[in-house]
Amino acid sequence: MTAVPVLAEPGQPPADSAEAGRRVDRLLADAERAVEAYNATAERVERLTAELDRQRDLVAHGQQRVNEMRRGLGAAAAAHYRAGGLDPVLTLMLSGDPDTYLARVAAYDRATSRRTGELHDLLAAQRALEQRREEAAGKLERLTGQQARLQRQKRTAQRKLAAARREYERLSERERAERERASRSAPRHGAARAQPAAEAPPASGRAALAVAAARGVVGRPYAWGQAGPDAFDCSGLVQWAWAQAGVSLPRTSQAQAGAGRRVPLGQARPGDIVVYRADASHVGIYAGNGQVVHSPHPGATVRYDPVGMMPVSAVVRP
């Protein structure tokens, strides 16, 4: 009996081609999660580095103040030693001008009281300096740990991206074309039920500037860990575009998912951040007319795609 080949539905890729495309998509999604984990750690390293620099400045200024206070008290102590060779009563008896001497004694007592206060200030400054040194040492330790973690995550991201690239290179030209066509086809993953309104209000103000910035870099390459202006990963594009509008956003897609007011997909406006997947591992900027501008994956460039190209988990308005 001759086996009858199973044919795909008209207009649909063969099952094995579709599965190959899904494998590439899964590997790319996995790689993108690794990239966003790297971005989060890189952001922490940058913040800790700045904090450590500030702490070191405080230590340096504190040390300078302590040194100045020590010099002042040392000079006062030396003067007291030189002036204190005689007993005060004998000095009074030998003085040709007792009234002047008594006035000097009163001034000396006031100076002594002031130096006592200065000594307390010095001790307090020394304690503050020591505390700042301990804080700086703690920040340095945390920074060193985060830098080591960053290098591990960099290797992980590189490994996952290489695996996705190898899988993609195994695809035939036909399979690549089918996968590309599927990613740019009509909205899927149930997004069609909640598409943005066709007549959504045009972007205005800062949102318009962010959209214009994103449109202006369409065609520039994806590069993981990059936030423009020559290359971008997904969250890097969103952060950079909104920065051109004067709005500071977090670096990672997960943090960007909480960087504003959430709105239903059906009420999306140009400039809104469209967050994808349950783990918020991909983001794009809504451009209007059911399209997003995003930086999709290695080997691709910043481009327009349907808003429903993958599961939408949130829409955020910065």
N, C-alpha and C positions, 0 to 999 in steps of 0.2 A: 504494500500500500504506500503510495507516494504522499509524503507530508505536504500539506497545503500551507504555504507561508502566510503568516499573520500580517496583514497590511494595516498601516496606520490610517486613521480617519483622514479624509481629504483636508489638506491645509495644516495637518498636525505633524510634527516631527516623529520619526520612529521612536518606540519606547526606549531603546538603548541610547539614542541620541539625547532624549529628554533626561534620562537618568544621568548621563555624562554631564549635561549642563547643570543638573541639580547638585552633583558632586562638587563641581567647580564653585557654585554658589555657596554651598556649605563651607568649603574651605576658605573662601573669601570672607564669609561672615566670621568664621573663627579667627582668621588673621586680623580682621578689623577690630575684634574685641581685644586682641593682644596689643594692637596699636593704641587703642584708647587707654588701656591699662598703662602702657608706656607713657602716654601723654599726661596721665594723671600724676604719675611719679615724677616726671620731668617738671611739672608745675610745682610740686612740693619741693623738689630740689632747688628750683629757682627762688621760691619763697624763703626756704631755710637759709640759702646763701645770702639773701638780702638781710634777713634777721641777724645772721652771724656777723655780717659786716657792720650793722648798726651796733650790735653788742660790743664788738671790738672797739668801735669809736668811743662808746661809753666808758669802756675800760681805760682807754688811752687818756681820755679827758679826766677820769677819776684819778688816775695815777699822777697826772700833772697837778691836779689840785692838792693831793696828799703831799707831793713833793714841795709845793709852795708853802703849805701850812707847816711842814716840818722845818723848812728853812727859816720861816718867821719865828717859830717858837725857839729854834736853836739860837738865833741871834739875840732874842730876848733873854734866854737863859745865860748866855755868855755875858751880856751887859749886867745882869743881876749878880753874877759871880764876881765881876770886876768891881762893882759898887758895894758889895757886901763884905768887904774884908774887915771892917770895924763893927763893933757892937753898936746898935742904934743909939743907946744911951750915951756911950762915950763919944760918938760922933756929934750928938747934940751938945755935950759939954764943951767940946773943942770947937764948935762952930762959932764963927764971929757974928753970925746972923741967925739966931734960933728961929725967928719967925719964917724966914725963907726955908730953913731946913724942914720945919714942920709942914709947910706947904708942900715941899717935895715928898715928904713921907706920905701925906694924904694922896698925892698923885701916884706915888709908887703903889699904895694899897689898891687904888682903882685899877692901875695897870696889871697888878697881880691878879685881881679878880677877873679882869678881861682875859688874861692869858689862861686862867683856869677854864673859862668858857671856851677859849680857842682850843685848849687841849681836849675838851669833851667833843668839840666839833671834829678835831682830827681823828679821834677814835671812831666816831660815827662814820666819817668819810672812809676810813680804812675798812670798817665792816661792810659798808656799801660796795667798796671796790672788790672785796673778796667775794661778795655775793654775785657781783656782775661777772667776775672771772669764772665762778662755778656755773653760772647760766651760759656763758660763752662755751665752756667745755661741754656742757650738755647738748647745746645746739650743734657743736662740731661733731659730737658722737652721733646724733640723729642724722646729720647731713651725710656723714660717712656711710651710715647704714642705708640711707635712701639712694646714695650714689651707687652702692653695690647692687641694690635692688634694681635700679634703673638699667644697669648693664645686663643683668639677668633677663629683664623684660625685653631689652633690645634684641638679645640673642633669640628669645622665644618668638618675637614678632618677625624677625628675619627668617627664622626656620619655617614658620607658618606661611609667610608670604611666598617663600620659595616652593613650598609644597603646593600652594594654589597655582603658582605659575607653571610648575611642571604638569599639573593636571590639565591646565588650560592648553598647554602646548601639545598635549596628546589628542586634543580634539581635532577632528578634520575641519576643513574649511566650511563644509556644509553644517557641521555641528556648531561651529562658532557663529555662523550666520543665524542659525535657528535660535541659539541662546540670546544673541543680540536682539533679534526680532522680538523674542518673548519678553525681554526686559523693557522694550519700548512699546509694547502692544497696549491694548485697552487695559484700564485698571483691573487688577485682580485682587486676590486675598480678601474678597468681601468689601473692598473699599468703594466699589461702585454704588453701594447703598448710601454712602455718606460723602459724596463728592462735593467739593466747594461749589458755591453758587456760580453759575456761568457769568452773572453780572456782578461779581464781587466788586466792592468799591476800589478804586485805584489806590495805589500806595501814595502816601503823602508824608511830608516831613522826613524824619529820620529813617522810617521804613523805606521810603522811596530811594534815599541815598544808599541804603544797604542793598536793595535790589539792583540798583544801577551799578554798584561796585561788583556784585556777583556776576551780573551780565557782562561786565567789562573784562572778566578773566575767563570767560568761556573759551575752551580750547587749550588752556594751560594744563600741564600734566599733573596727575596724582603723584604725590610723594609722601610716604608715611612720615609722621612726626613734623611735617612742614605746615606753616601757617602763612604762606605767601611772602612776597607778592608774586614770585615766579612759579611756585608749585604749592600744592595743598593736599592735605588729607581732608576727610569730610568735615570734622569739627574745626579744623584750621581754616577752612573756607568760610564757615559761618562766623567764627570769631573775627576774622580779618574783615569781612564785608561789613559787619556791624561796627567795627572799629572805625571804618571810613566815615561812618555816620556819627561818630563821637560817643558810641555806646560800648562800654567794656563788658565783655562776656567771659565766662569761664572757658578754659581750654578744652575740656573733654565733652563728648556728646552726652554722657550721663549728667554732668553738671549743667550743661545747657538745657537739658530737659526740665530743669527746675529754675531756669533763669527768667521767669516771667509769668504772665497769667495764661492759664490753659483755656483754650477755646475749642468748641467742636470743629471737626474737620469741615463740616458743611458751612461754617462761618469763617473759614480761613481767608486771610487777606494777604496781598503781596508783602513780603518781608517777614511773615511769620516763620518760625522754625518748625519744620516738620520732622518729628522724631520717629524712627523706625525700629521695629522689633521690640519684644517685651523687655529686653535688657538695654534698650536705648543705645545700641552700638553703632547706629548710623543716623546722620542728620543731613538735612538740606534746607534750602531757603525757598519758600513758596513764591513763585514768580507770576502767578495769575494764570487764568485759562487752563486750570487743571494740571499745571506743570510745576516742577521744582528745578532749581539749579543746584547741582551737587557735584562733589568730586567722588566718583563711585568706587574705584579700586585700582590697584597697580596695573599699568598698561593702558589705562583709560585717561581721558582728559575731563576737565570740568565741562559739564554739558547739561542740557535739558532732558528730563524724563517725566513720564506721567507720575502724578503724585501717588498713585496706587501701585507703583512698581513692586512694592514689598509691603508687609504689614505695617500700618501706621499705628503707633502706640500713643502718640500725643501730638498736639499742635500748640506751640508756645508763642505768645506775643511778648517780646521783650519790652 
